[in-house]
Every structure is written in C-alpha cells, then in structure tokens.
Amino acid sequence: MILKLIIFAVAGLLIYKFFGGKFPTFGKSPQEKKLDDDTLVECSKCGTYVTVKESVIINGKYYCDECA
C-alpha cells in the first residue's frame, strides 16, 4: 500500500516537473491580452484608427473618443 503511494507521488512529481513546475493555464496569456489591447480598430463614424484600449464600444461598434 505504501509502495503504491510512493509510486503515485513520484509520478505526480515527474508530471509536475514536465510542465515546468506549474500547471498550464487556460485562456489568454498576459502577452496575448496586451496584443489585443494594442490592436487598431476603425472608428465607425469618422474612419480613423484607434487602439482597442482607447476606443469606446457602443452597440458592438468601435468609436474614437471624439465621435463617442
């Protein structure tokens, strides 16, 4: 019984080390989120390009600060 526990502990440790010491996260990484914030979108009214971070979303359309 104790031998099985030791084998499972060693297998768990090897799996943990295989993933670099931390378990993989799901979703977007911080670098992908930053890339999304820096993406340029066109204002629906005047046609200028602004970043997603600087734009305003109204009814699913992107607007610059002046047009919003």
All heavy atoms as TSV, in Angstrom:
chain	resi	resn	atom	element	x	y	z
A	1	MET	N	N	0.826	-1.194	0.000
A	1	MET	CA	C	0.000	0.000	0.000
A	1	MET	C	C	0.870	1.257	0.000
A	1	MET	O	O	0.602	2.182	-0.755
A	1	MET	CB	C	-0.924	-0.037	1.232
A	1	MET	CG	C	-1.829	1.149	1.360
A	1	MET	SD	S	-3.028	1.105	0.042
A	1	MET	CE	C	-3.967	2.524	0.412
A	2	ILE	N	N	1.891	1.269	0.843
A	2	ILE	CA	C	2.773	2.430	0.906
A	2	ILE	C	C	3.598	2.540	-0.379
A	2	ILE	O	O	3.872	3.645	-0.851
A	2	ILE	CB	C	3.680	2.349	2.159
A	2	ILE	CG1	C	2.821	2.483	3.404
A	2	ILE	CG2	C	4.747	3.421	2.126
A	2	ILE	CD1	C	3.584	2.345	4.704
A	3	LEU	N	N	3.952	1.417	-0.965
A	3	LEU	CA	C	4.705	1.425	-2.211
A	3	LEU	C	C	3.894	2.077	-3.342
A	3	LEU	O	O	4.437	2.853	-4.135
A	3	LEU	CB	C	5.109	-0.004	-2.593
A	3	LEU	CG	C	5.999	-0.140	-3.830
A	3	LEU	CD1	C	7.314	0.598	-3.618
A	3	LEU	CD2	C	6.251	-1.592	-4.130
A	4	LYS	N	N	2.591	1.798	-3.402
A	4	LYS	CA	C	1.724	2.422	-4.410
A	4	LYS	C	C	1.672	3.932	-4.196
A	4	LYS	O	O	1.724	4.705	-5.156
A	4	LYS	CB	C	0.311	1.849	-4.341
A	4	LYS	CG	C	0.180	0.467	-4.892
A	4	LYS	CD	C	-1.272	0.021	-4.825
A	4	LYS	CE	C	-1.446	-1.387	-5.328
A	4	LYS	NZ	N	-2.847	-1.825	-5.256
A	5	LEU	N	N	1.586	4.356	-2.959
A	5	LEU	CA	C	1.547	5.781	-2.642
A	5	LEU	C	C	2.846	6.466	-3.073
A	5	LEU	O	O	2.812	7.559	-3.647
A	5	LEU	CB	C	1.307	5.972	-1.141
A	5	LEU	CG	C	1.168	7.406	-0.654
A	5	LEU	CD1	C	-0.023	8.078	-1.301
A	5	LEU	CD2	C	1.027	7.423	0.846
A	6	ILE	N	N	3.972	5.829	-2.837
A	6	ILE	CA	C	5.259	6.392	-3.244
A	6	ILE	C	C	5.358	6.476	-4.767
A	6	ILE	O	O	5.820	7.477	-5.322
A	6	ILE	CB	C	6.420	5.569	-2.649
A	6	ILE	CG1	C	6.446	5.731	-1.129
A	6	ILE	CG2	C	7.757	5.983	-3.254
A	6	ILE	CD1	C	7.425	4.820	-0.425
A	7	ILE	N	N	4.897	5.438	-5.456
A	7	ILE	CA	C	4.937	5.432	-6.925
A	7	ILE	C	C	4.061	6.552	-7.487
A	7	ILE	O	O	4.458	7.276	-8.407
A	7	ILE	CB	C	4.514	4.053	-7.478
A	7	ILE	CG1	C	5.585	3.010	-7.148
A	7	ILE	CG2	C	4.279	4.123	-8.980
A	7	ILE	CD1	C	5.192	1.593	-7.479
A	8	PHE	N	N	2.859	6.740	-6.932
A	8	PHE	CA	C	1.983	7.822	-7.391
A	8	PHE	C	C	2.578	9.192	-7.078
A	8	PHE	O	O	2.455	10.134	-7.875
A	8	PHE	CB	C	0.591	7.691	-6.779
A	8	PHE	CG	C	-0.263	6.648	-7.439
A	8	PHE	CD1	C	-0.783	5.598	-6.706
A	8	PHE	CD2	C	-0.557	6.709	-8.791
A	8	PHE	CE1	C	-1.574	4.633	-7.305
A	8	PHE	CE2	C	-1.344	5.753	-9.407
A	8	PHE	CZ	C	-1.850	4.710	-8.658
A	9	ALA	N	N	3.234	9.327	-5.951
A	9	ALA	CA	C	3.855	10.607	-5.598
A	9	ALA	C	C	4.990	10.932	-6.565
A	9	ALA	O	O	5.126	12.072	-7.023
A	9	ALA	CB	C	4.362	10.563	-4.165
A	10	VAL	N	N	5.815	9.940	-6.887
A	10	VAL	CA	C	6.916	10.150	-7.832
A	10	VAL	C	C	6.366	10.460	-9.219
A	10	VAL	O	O	6.858	11.359	-9.910
A	10	VAL	CB	C	7.856	8.920	-7.859
A	10	VAL	CG1	C	8.845	9.013	-9.005
A	10	VAL	CG2	C	8.570	8.779	-6.533
A	11	ALA	N	N	5.330	9.762	-9.651
A	11	ALA	CA	C	4.719	10.026	-10.959
A	11	ALA	C	C	4.130	11.443	-10.990
A	11	ALA	O	O	4.277	12.168	-11.984
A	11	ALA	CB	C	3.645	8.995	-11.263
A	12	GLY	N	N	3.496	11.849	-9.916
A	12	GLY	CA	C	2.944	13.202	-9.839
A	12	GLY	C	C	4.033	14.261	-9.897
A	12	GLY	O	O	3.887	15.293	-10.556
A	13	LEU	N	N	5.145	13.999	-9.209
A	13	LEU	CA	C	6.267	14.931	-9.230
A	13	LEU	C	C	6.872	15.031	-10.625
A	13	LEU	O	O	7.211	16.131	-11.081
A	13	LEU	CB	C	7.336	14.492	-8.224
A	13	LEU	CG	C	8.550	15.402	-8.097
A	13	LEU	CD1	C	8.124	16.769	-7.580
A	13	LEU	CD2	C	9.564	14.782	-7.164
A	14	LEU	N	N	6.988	13.924	-11.326
A	14	LEU	CA	C	7.522	13.947	-12.688
A	14	LEU	C	C	6.602	14.712	-13.637
A	14	LEU	O	O	7.069	15.469	-14.489
A	14	LEU	CB	C	7.744	12.520	-13.190
A	14	LEU	CG	C	8.889	11.755	-12.525
A	14	LEU	CD1	C	8.904	10.312	-13.028
A	14	LEU	CD2	C	10.209	12.425	-12.798
A	15	ILE	N	N	5.322	14.519	-13.498
A	15	ILE	CA	C	4.361	15.266	-14.330
A	15	ILE	C	C	4.447	16.756	-14.015
A	15	ILE	O	O	4.444	17.594	-14.910
A	15	ILE	CB	C	2.931	14.725	-14.122
A	15	ILE	CG1	C	2.819	13.323	-14.715
A	15	ILE	CG2	C	1.903	15.662	-14.758
A	15	ILE	CD1	C	1.520	12.620	-14.390
A	16	TYR	N	N	4.572	17.080	-12.739
A	16	TYR	CA	C	4.699	18.480	-12.314
A	16	TYR	C	C	5.951	19.110	-12.921
A	16	TYR	O	O	5.913	20.222	-13.442
A	16	TYR	CB	C	4.732	18.535	-10.787
A	16	TYR	CG	C	4.858	19.921	-10.219
A	16	TYR	CD1	C	3.779	20.799	-10.217
A	16	TYR	CD2	C	6.056	20.361	-9.671
A	16	TYR	CE1	C	3.897	22.064	-9.693
A	16	TYR	CE2	C	6.184	21.625	-9.141
A	16	TYR	CZ	C	5.099	22.476	-9.153
A	16	TYR	OH	O	5.216	23.729	-8.638
A	17	LYS	N	N	7.066	18.415	-12.887
A	17	LYS	CA	C	8.313	18.922	-13.451
A	17	LYS	C	C	8.248	18.987	-14.979
A	17	LYS	O	O	8.859	19.849	-15.597
A	17	LYS	CB	C	9.499	18.043	-13.032
A	17	LYS	CG	C	9.868	18.188	-11.581
A	17	LYS	CD	C	10.380	19.576	-11.320
A	17	LYS	CE	C	10.834	19.702	-9.877
A	17	LYS	NZ	N	11.353	21.020	-9.591
A	18	PHE	N	N	7.516	18.075	-15.598
A	18	PHE	CA	C	7.362	18.081	-17.047
A	18	PHE	C	C	6.702	19.366	-17.525
A	18	PHE	O	O	7.036	19.905	-18.575
A	18	PHE	CB	C	6.549	16.867	-17.498
A	18	PHE	CG	C	6.287	16.832	-18.978
A	18	PHE	CD1	C	7.298	16.499	-19.864
A	18	PHE	CD2	C	5.036	17.134	-19.481
A	18	PHE	CE1	C	7.070	16.474	-21.233
A	18	PHE	CE2	C	4.795	17.111	-20.843
A	18	PHE	CZ	C	5.811	16.777	-21.722
A	19	PHE	N	N	5.755	19.891	-16.763
A	19	PHE	CA	C	5.063	21.126	-17.118
A	19	PHE	C	C	5.795	22.362	-16.613
A	19	PHE	O	O	5.227	23.440	-16.538
A	19	PHE	CB	C	3.626	21.117	-16.588
A	19	PHE	CG	C	2.712	20.217	-17.365
A	19	PHE	CD1	C	2.179	19.093	-16.782
A	19	PHE	CD2	C	2.397	20.503	-18.678
A	19	PHE	CE1	C	1.330	18.256	-17.492
A	19	PHE	CE2	C	1.555	19.672	-19.398
A	19	PHE	CZ	C	1.025	18.546	-18.807
A	20	GLY	N	N	7.038	22.230	-16.271
A	20	GLY	CA	C	7.839	23.385	-15.886
A	20	GLY	C	C	7.601	23.841	-14.464
A	20	GLY	O	O	7.866	24.993	-14.132
A	21	GLY	N	N	7.105	23.019	-13.620
A	21	GLY	CA	C	6.896	23.389	-12.235
A	21	GLY	C	C	5.575	24.075	-11.966
A	21	GLY	O	O	5.281	24.452	-10.851
A	22	LYS	N	N	4.793	24.292	-12.997
A	22	LYS	CA	C	3.469	24.882	-12.791
A	22	LYS	C	C	2.508	24.285	-13.808
A	22	LYS	O	O	2.900	23.905	-14.905
A	22	LYS	CB	C	3.516	26.397	-12.911
A	22	LYS	CG	C	4.123	26.904	-14.186
A	22	LYS	CD	C	4.255	28.409	-14.137
A	22	LYS	CE	C	5.097	28.884	-15.306
A	22	LYS	NZ	N	5.312	30.308	-15.255
A	23	PHE	N	N	1.286	24.209	-13.443
A	23	PHE	CA	C	0.293	23.626	-14.320
A	23	PHE	C	C	-0.089	24.624	-15.401
A	23	PHE	O	O	-0.093	25.838	-15.180
A	23	PHE	CB	C	-0.935	23.201	-13.513
A	23	PHE	CG	C	-0.643	22.037	-12.610
A	23	PHE	CD1	C	-0.454	22.218	-11.252
A	23	PHE	CD2	C	-0.536	20.765	-13.118
A	23	PHE	CE1	C	-0.174	21.157	-10.412
A	23	PHE	CE2	C	-0.255	19.688	-12.298
A	23	PHE	CZ	C	-0.069	19.886	-10.943
A	24	PRO	N	N	-0.405	24.159	-16.600
A	24	PRO	CA	C	-0.749	25.074	-17.685
A	24	PRO	C	C	-2.046	25.817	-17.383
A	24	PRO	O	O	-2.972	25.282	-16.777
A	24	PRO	CB	C	-0.916	24.152	-18.896
A	24	PRO	CG	C	-1.198	22.810	-18.333
A	24	PRO	CD	C	-0.506	22.758	-17.008
A	25	THR	N	N	-2.087	27.078	-17.786
A	25	THR	CA	C	-3.287	27.882	-17.583
A	25	THR	C	C	-4.091	27.900	-18.872
A	25	THR	O	O	-3.541	27.823	-19.969
A	25	THR	CB	C	-2.930	29.320	-17.189
A	25	THR	OG1	O	-2.091	29.868	-18.211
A	25	THR	CG2	C	-2.172	29.356	-15.868
A	26	PHE	N	N	-5.366	28.026	-18.731
A	26	PHE	CA	C	-6.246	28.081	-19.882
A	26	PHE	C	C	-6.668	29.522	-20.101
A	26	PHE	O	O	-6.744	30.314	-19.179
A	26	PHE	CB	C	-7.464	27.186	-19.673
A	26	PHE	CG	C	-7.083	25.733	-19.531
A	26	PHE	CD1	C	-7.016	25.139	-18.292
A	26	PHE	CD2	C	-6.773	24.984	-20.640
A	26	PHE	CE1	C	-6.653	23.814	-18.149
A	26	PHE	CE2	C	-6.406	23.657	-20.528
A	26	PHE	CZ	C	-6.349	23.072	-19.270
A	27	GLY	N	N	-6.951	29.868	-21.328
A	27	GLY	CA	C	-7.319	31.233	-21.654
A	27	GLY	C	C	-6.132	31.954	-22.268
A	27	GLY	O	O	-5.161	31.353	-22.692
A	28	LYS	N	N	-6.205	33.272	-22.293
A	28	LYS	CA	C	-5.172	34.067	-22.928
A	28	LYS	C	C	-4.063	34.404	-21.936
A	28	LYS	O	O	-4.321	34.683	-20.780
A	28	LYS	CB	C	-5.763	35.360	-23.476
A	28	LYS	CG	C	-6.718	35.135	-24.612
A	28	LYS	CD	C	-7.178	36.434	-25.195
A	28	LYS	CE	C	-8.083	36.180	-26.376
A	28	LYS	NZ	N	-8.544	37.426	-26.965
A	29	SER	N	N	-2.855	34.399	-22.441
A	29	SER	CA	C	-1.713	34.788	-21.620
A	29	SER	C	C	-1.676	36.318	-21.520
A	29	SER	O	O	-2.313	37.015	-22.318
A	29	SER	CB	C	-0.415	34.273	-22.235
A	29	SER	OG	O	-0.143	34.962	-23.437
A	30	PRO	N	N	-0.940	36.863	-20.572
A	30	PRO	CA	C	-0.846	38.330	-20.470
A	30	PRO	C	C	-0.300	38.982	-21.728
A	30	PRO	O	O	-0.698	40.091	-22.073
A	30	PRO	CB	C	0.101	38.536	-19.293
A	30	PRO	CG	C	-0.008	37.296	-18.481
A	30	PRO	CD	C	-0.295	36.203	-19.450
A	31	GLN	N	N	0.588	38.287	-22.452
A	31	GLN	CA	C	1.120	38.850	-23.693
A	31	GLN	C	C	0.037	38.919	-24.760
A	31	GLN	O	O	-0.034	39.890	-25.519
A	31	GLN	CB	C	2.284	38.007	-24.184
A	31	GLN	CG	C	3.469	38.042	-23.237
A	31	GLN	CD	C	4.459	36.932	-23.501
A	31	GLN	OE1	O	4.129	35.954	-24.151
A	31	GLN	NE2	N	5.654	37.081	-22.972
A	32	GLU	N	N	-0.820	37.901	-24.833
A	32	GLU	CA	C	-1.907	37.928	-25.819
A	32	GLU	C	C	-2.923	39.003	-25.472
A	32	GLU	O	O	-3.477	39.646	-26.362
A	32	GLU	CB	C	-2.577	36.565	-25.891
A	32	GLU	CG	C	-1.706	35.494	-26.507
A	32	GLU	CD	C	-2.344	34.132	-26.435
A	32	GLU	OE1	O	-3.184	33.917	-25.544
A	32	GLU	OE2	O	-1.996	33.273	-27.258
A	33	LYS	N	N	-3.182	39.204	-24.174
A	33	LYS	CA	C	-4.116	40.255	-23.772
A	33	LYS	C	C	-3.570	41.626	-24.133
A	33	LYS	O	O	-4.303	42.498	-24.582
A	33	LYS	CB	C	-4.378	40.172	-22.275
A	33	LYS	CG	C	-5.217	38.992	-21.877
A	33	LYS	CD	C	-5.439	38.963	-20.386
A	33	LYS	CE	C	-6.177	37.710	-19.972
A	33	LYS	NZ	N	-6.335	37.624	-18.517
A	34	LYS	N	N	-2.265	41.845	-23.932
A	34	LYS	CA	C	-1.649	43.122	-24.295
A	34	LYS	C	C	-1.717	43.335	-25.792
A	34	LYS	O	O	-1.991	44.437	-26.248
A	34	LYS	CB	C	-0.211	43.179	-23.808
A	34	LYS	CG	C	0.477	44.497	-24.116
A	34	LYS	CD	C	1.790	44.608	-23.417
A	34	LYS	CE	C	2.573	45.851	-23.739
A	34	LYS	NZ	N	1.907	46.996	-24.204
A	35	LEU	N	N	-1.503	42.278	-26.572
A	35	LEU	CA	C	-1.595	42.390	-28.015
A	35	LEU	C	C	-3.009	42.769	-28.432
A	35	LEU	O	O	-3.202	43.593	-29.326
A	35	LEU	CB	C	-1.181	41.081	-28.678
A	35	LEU	CG	C	-1.174	41.051	-30.201
A	35	LEU	CD1	C	-0.153	42.052	-30.731
A	35	LEU	CD2	C	-0.850	39.668	-30.692
A	36	ASP	N	N	-4.019	42.204	-27.777
A	36	ASP	CA	C	-5.400	42.561	-28.081
A	36	ASP	C	C	-5.683	44.028	-27.758
A	36	ASP	O	O	-6.413	44.697	-28.474
A	36	ASP	CB	C	-6.368	41.673	-27.309
A	36	ASP	CG	C	-6.436	40.263	-27.865
A	36	ASP	OD1	O	-5.961	40.046	-28.993
A	36	ASP	OD2	O	-6.970	39.383	-27.161
A	37	ASP	N	N	-5.111	44.543	-26.657
A	37	ASP	CA	C	-5.329	45.937	-26.291
A	37	ASP	C	C	-4.664	46.887	-27.274
A	37	ASP	O	O	-5.117	48.007	-27.463
A	37	ASP	CB	C	-4.792	46.213	-24.884
A	37	ASP	CG	C	-5.647	45.588	-23.798
A	37	ASP	OD1	O	-6.804	45.230	-24.098
A	37	ASP	OD2	O	-5.160	45.469	-22.657
A	38	ASP	N	N	-3.565	46.463	-27.906
A	38	ASP	CA	C	-2.837	47.313	-28.835
A	38	ASP	C	C	-3.312	47.181	-30.276
A	38	ASP	O	O	-2.763	47.819	-31.161
A	38	ASP	CB	C	-1.344	47.000	-28.774
A	38	ASP	CG	C	-0.733	47.390	-27.439
A	38	ASP	OD1	O	-1.326	48.240	-26.749
A	38	ASP	OD2	O	0.329	46.853	-27.083
A	39	THR	N	N	-4.335	46.393	-30.530
A	39	THR	CA	C	-4.845	46.198	-31.880
A	39	THR	C	C	-5.594	47.450	-32.330
A	39	THR	O	O	-6.363	48.032	-31.577
A	39	THR	CB	C	-5.795	44.986	-31.915
A	39	THR	OG1	O	-5.083	43.847	-31.435
A	39	THR	CG2	C	-6.306	44.731	-33.305
A	40	LEU	N	N	-5.352	47.855	-33.562
A	40	LEU	CA	C	-6.028	49.030	-34.108
A	40	LEU	C	C	-7.388	48.643	-34.690
A	40	LEU	O	O	-7.520	47.630	-35.366
A	40	LEU	CB	C	-5.177	49.678	-35.193
A	40	LEU	CG	C	-3.881	50.332	-34.739
A	40	LEU	CD1	C	-3.102	50.814	-35.958
A	40	LEU	CD2	C	-4.149	51.489	-33.808
A	41	VAL	N	N	-8.381	49.473	-34.404
A	41	VAL	CA	C	-9.721	49.294	-34.966
A	41	VAL	C	C	-10.155	50.617	-35.588
A	41	VAL	O	O	-9.700	51.686	-35.211
A	41	VAL	CB	C	-10.745	48.846	-33.895
A	41	VAL	CG1	C	-10.447	47.450	-33.414
A	41	VAL	CG2	C	-10.786	49.807	-32.738
A	42	GLU	N	N	-11.045	50.520	-36.552
A	42	GLU	CA	C	-11.512	51.712	-37.248
A	42	GLU	C	C	-12.758	52.269	-36.575
A	42	GLU	O	O	-13.682	51.531	-36.220
A	42	GLU	CB	C	-11.825	51.360	-38.701
A	42	GLU	CG	C	-12.200	52.546	-39.553
A	42	GLU	CD	C	-12.441	52.170	-41.006
A	42	GLU	OE1	O	-12.425	50.973	-41.328
A	42	GLU	OE2	O	-12.658	53.088	-41.804
A	43	CYS	N	N	-12.794	53.582	-36.404
A	43	CYS	CA	C	-13.982	54.250	-35.851
A	43	CYS	C	C	-15.115	54.113	-36.865
A	43	CYS	O	O	-14.938	54.346	-38.064
A	43	CYS	CB	C	-13.674	55.715	-35.577
A	43	CYS	SG	S	-15.114	56.677	-35.042
A	44	SER	N	N	-16.285	53.745	-36.396
A	44	SER	CA	C	-17.420	53.520	-37.294
A	44	SER	C	C	-17.955	54.813	-37.893
A	44	SER	O	O	-18.594	54.787	-38.938
A	44	SER	CB	C	-18.548	52.813	-36.535
A	44	SER	OG	O	-18.125	51.531	-36.150
A	45	LYS	N	N	-17.686	55.941	-37.258
A	45	LYS	CA	C	-18.227	57.202	-37.750
A	45	LYS	C	C	-17.246	57.956	-38.653
A	45	LYS	O	O	-17.568	58.292	-39.778
A	45	LYS	CB	C	-18.628	58.084	-36.571
A	45	LYS	CG	C	-19.363	59.340	-36.972
A	45	LYS	CD	C	-19.893	60.078	-35.768
A	45	LYS	CE	C	-20.666	61.311	-36.205
A	45	LYS	NZ	N	-21.172	62.056	-35.058
A	46	CYS	N	N	-16.022	58.216	-38.151
A	46	CYS	CA	C	-15.094	59.054	-38.914
A	46	CYS	C	C	-14.034	58.268	-39.663
A	46	CYS	O	O	-13.366	58.812	-40.532
A	46	CYS	CB	C	-14.426	60.081	-37.999
A	46	CYS	SG	S	-13.344	59.367	-36.746
A	47	GLY	N	N	-13.838	56.993	-39.345
A	47	GLY	CA	C	-12.900	56.157	-40.079
A	47	GLY	C	C	-11.464	56.211	-39.595
A	47	GLY	O	O	-10.600	55.594	-40.203
A	48	THR	N	N	-11.173	56.953	-38.528
A	48	THR	CA	C	-9.811	56.973	-38.011
A	48	THR	C	C	-9.531	55.681	-37.244
A	48	THR	O	O	-10.448	55.025	-36.754
A	48	THR	CB	C	-9.576	58.173	-37.077
A	48	THR	OG1	O	-10.498	58.102	-35.990
A	48	THR	CG2	C	-9.749	59.482	-37.808
A	49	TYR	N	N	-8.257	55.334	-37.137
A	49	TYR	CA	C	-7.874	54.120	-36.440
A	49	TYR	C	C	-7.393	54.467	-35.031
A	49	TYR	O	O	-6.564	55.354	-34.861
A	49	TYR	CB	C	-6.772	53.386	-37.204
A	49	TYR	CG	C	-7.296	52.692	-38.432
A	49	TYR	CD1	C	-7.316	53.331	-39.661
A	49	TYR	CD2	C	-7.793	51.400	-38.366
A	49	TYR	CE1	C	-7.808	52.701	-40.783
A	49	TYR	CE2	C	-8.296	50.755	-39.480
A	49	TYR	CZ	C	-8.288	51.417	-40.690
A	49	TYR	OH	O	-8.788	50.788	-41.799
A	50	VAL	N	N	-7.930	53.774	-34.059
A	50	VAL	CA	C	-7.530	53.932	-32.664
A	50	VAL	C	C	-7.306	52.540	-32.082
A	50	VAL	O	O	-7.784	51.550	-32.616
A	50	VAL	CB	C	-8.596	54.688	-31.830
A	50	VAL	CG1	C	-8.711	56.130	-32.273
A	50	VAL	CG2	C	-9.942	54.015	-31.919
A	51	THR	N	N	-6.567	52.462	-30.977
A	51	THR	CA	C	-6.360	51.169	-30.335
A	51	THR	C	C	-7.635	50.747	-29.619
A	51	THR	O	O	-8.478	51.576	-29.289
A	51	THR	CB	C	-5.201	51.216	-29.332
A	51	THR	OG1	O	-5.504	52.159	-28.314
A	51	THR	CG2	C	-3.897	51.576	-30.007
A	52	VAL	N	N	-7.759	49.468	-29.378
A	52	VAL	CA	C	-8.934	48.946	-28.685
A	52	VAL	C	C	-9.029	49.555	-27.289
A	52	VAL	O	O	-10.116	49.856	-26.804
A	52	VAL	CB	C	-8.876	47.399	-28.618
A	52	VAL	CG1	C	-9.986	46.837	-27.758
A	52	VAL	CG2	C	-8.944	46.813	-30.007
A	53	LYS	N	N	-7.873	49.768	-26.662
A	53	LYS	CA	C	-7.841	50.327	-25.319
A	53	LYS	C	C	-8.395	51.757	-25.295
A	53	LYS	O	O	-9.057	52.158	-24.343
A	53	LYS	CB	C	-6.402	50.329	-24.802
A	53	LYS	CG	C	-6.268	50.624	-23.342
A	53	LYS	CD	C	-4.817	50.741	-22.874
A	53	LYS	CE	C	-3.882	49.780	-23.513
A	53	LYS	NZ	N	-2.506	49.882	-23.019
A	54	GLU	N	N	-8.140	52.523	-26.346
A	54	GLU	CA	C	-8.575	53.921	-26.410
A	54	GLU	C	C	-9.963	54.090	-26.996
A	54	GLU	O	O	-10.529	55.176	-26.933
A	54	GLU	CB	C	-7.579	54.732	-27.237
A	54	GLU	CG	C	-6.196	54.798	-26.631
A	54	GLU	CD	C	-5.190	55.438	-27.565
A	54	GLU	OE1	O	-5.498	55.593	-28.765
A	54	GLU	OE2	O	-4.098	55.769	-27.102
A	55	SER	N	N	-10.526	53.059	-27.584
A	55	SER	CA	C	-11.827	53.179	-28.245
A	55	SER	C	C	-12.978	52.981	-27.263
A	55	SER	O	O	-12.799	52.503	-26.154
A	55	SER	CB	C	-11.932	52.165	-29.381
A	55	SER	OG	O	-11.924	50.867	-28.849
A	56	VAL	N	N	-14.154	53.362	-27.724
A	56	VAL	CA	C	-15.385	53.190	-26.962
A	56	VAL	C	C	-16.291	52.276	-27.783
A	56	VAL	O	O	-16.477	52.493	-28.981
A	56	VAL	CB	C	-16.078	54.549	-26.715
A	56	VAL	CG1	C	-17.370	54.367	-25.948
A	56	VAL	CG2	C	-15.140	55.501	-25.991
A	57	ILE	N	N	-16.862	51.268	-27.144
A	57	ILE	CA	C	-17.741	50.337	-27.845
A	57	ILE	C	C	-19.184	50.696	-27.531
A	57	ILE	O	O	-19.590	50.712	-26.364
A	57	ILE	CB	C	-17.451	48.884	-27.439
A	57	ILE	CG1	C	-16.003	48.534	-27.730
A	57	ILE	CG2	C	-18.391	47.930	-28.165
A	57	ILE	CD1	C	-15.583	47.176	-27.226
A	58	ILE	N	N	-19.944	51.000	-28.570
A	58	ILE	CA	C	-21.366	51.316	-28.428
A	58	ILE	C	C	-22.123	50.426	-29.394
A	58	ILE	O	O	-21.891	50.477	-30.606
A	58	ILE	CB	C	-21.651	52.805	-28.722
A	58	ILE	CG1	C	-20.845	53.700	-27.769
A	58	ILE	CG2	C	-23.145	53.091	-28.599
A	58	ILE	CD1	C	-20.930	55.179	-28.106
A	59	ASN	N	N	-23.026	49.598	-28.873
A	59	ASN	CA	C	-23.816	48.661	-29.674
A	59	ASN	C	C	-22.940	47.771	-30.556
A	59	ASN	O	O	-23.264	47.499	-31.708
A	59	ASN	CB	C	-24.840	49.403	-30.535
A	59	ASN	CG	C	-25.905	50.067	-29.699
A	59	ASN	OD1	O	-26.231	49.611	-28.609
A	59	ASN	ND2	N	-26.435	51.178	-30.189
A	60	GLY	N	N	-21.794	47.352	-30.043
A	60	GLY	CA	C	-20.922	46.445	-30.756
A	60	GLY	C	C	-20.042	47.098	-31.803
A	60	GLY	O	O	-19.332	46.411	-32.521
A	61	LYS	N	N	-20.066	48.424	-31.918
A	61	LYS	CA	C	-19.226	49.139	-32.875
A	61	LYS	C	C	-18.200	49.969	-32.112
A	61	LYS	O	O	-18.471	50.460	-31.028
A	61	LYS	CB	C	-20.069	50.051	-33.772
A	61	LYS	CG	C	-21.034	49.288	-34.650
A	61	LYS	CD	C	-21.818	50.232	-35.527
A	61	LYS	CE	C	-22.792	49.452	-36.403
A	61	LYS	NZ	N	-23.576	50.342	-37.245
A	62	TYR	N	N	-17.025	50.124	-32.718
A	62	TYR	CA	C	-15.949	50.888	-32.105
A	62	TYR	C	C	-16.022	52.346	-32.541
A	62	TYR	O	O	-16.236	52.650	-33.709
A	62	TYR	CB	C	-14.588	50.311	-32.506
A	62	TYR	CG	C	-14.338	48.935	-31.965
A	62	TYR	CD1	C	-14.550	47.804	-32.739
A	62	TYR	CD2	C	-13.878	48.763	-30.670
A	62	TYR	CE1	C	-14.304	46.541	-32.246
A	62	TYR	CE2	C	-13.643	47.501	-30.161
A	62	TYR	CZ	C	-13.847	46.389	-30.948
A	62	TYR	OH	O	-13.615	45.148	-30.459
A	63	TYR	N	N	-15.840	53.264	-31.567
A	63	TYR	CA	C	-15.808	54.695	-31.836
A	63	TYR	C	C	-14.608	55.316	-31.138
A	63	TYR	O	O	-14.214	54.875	-30.068
A	63	TYR	CB	C	-17.081	55.379	-31.324
A	63	TYR	CG	C	-18.339	54.950	-32.055
A	63	TYR	CD1	C	-19.151	53.947	-31.557
A	63	TYR	CD2	C	-18.716	55.575	-33.241
A	63	TYR	CE1	C	-20.297	53.557	-32.223
A	63	TYR	CE2	C	-19.854	55.195	-33.920
A	63	TYR	CZ	C	-20.646	54.188	-33.398
A	63	TYR	OH	O	-21.778	53.802	-34.069
A	64	CYS	N	N	-14.041	56.370	-31.752
A	64	CYS	CA	C	-12.966	57.102	-31.089
A	64	CYS	C	C	-13.586	58.007	-30.024
A	64	CYS	O	O	-14.814	58.164	-29.960
A	64	CYS	CB	C	-12.160	57.906	-32.103
A	64	CYS	SG	S	-13.076	59.197	-32.954
A	65	ASP	N	N	-12.757	58.605	-29.196
A	65	ASP	CA	C	-13.271	59.447	-28.108
A	65	ASP	C	C	-14.043	60.655	-28.620
A	65	ASP	O	O	-15.033	61.077	-28.020
A	65	ASP	CB	C	-12.114	59.923	-27.214
A	65	ASP	CG	C	-11.531	58.796	-26.393
A	65	ASP	OD1	O	-12.273	57.839	-26.100
A	65	ASP	OD2	O	-10.333	58.871	-26.040
A	66	GLU	N	N	-13.611	61.233	-29.745
A	66	GLU	CA	C	-14.275	62.427	-30.278
A	66	GLU	C	C	-15.662	62.107	-30.805
A	66	GLU	O	O	-16.595	62.894	-30.647
A	66	GLU	CB	C	-13.420	63.046	-31.368
A	66	GLU	CG	C	-12.092	63.563	-30.864
A	66	GLU	CD	C	-11.208	64.046	-31.991
A	66	GLU	OE1	O	-11.678	64.122	-33.149
A	66	GLU	OE2	O	-10.036	64.338	-31.701
A	67	CYS	N	N	-15.825	60.951	-31.452
A	67	CYS	CA	C	-17.118	60.601	-32.030
A	67	CYS	C	C	-18.086	60.020	-31.002
A	67	CYS	O	O	-19.299	60.086	-31.182
A	67	CYS	CB	C	-16.934	59.608	-33.171
A	67	CYS	SG	S	-16.054	60.293	-34.583
A	68	ALA	N	N	-17.564	59.492	-29.937
A	68	ALA	CA	C	-18.443	58.890	-28.922
A	68	ALA	C	C	-19.084	59.999	-28.140
A	68	ALA	O	O	-20.197	59.988	-27.740
A	68	ALA	CB	C	-17.642	57.993	-28.008
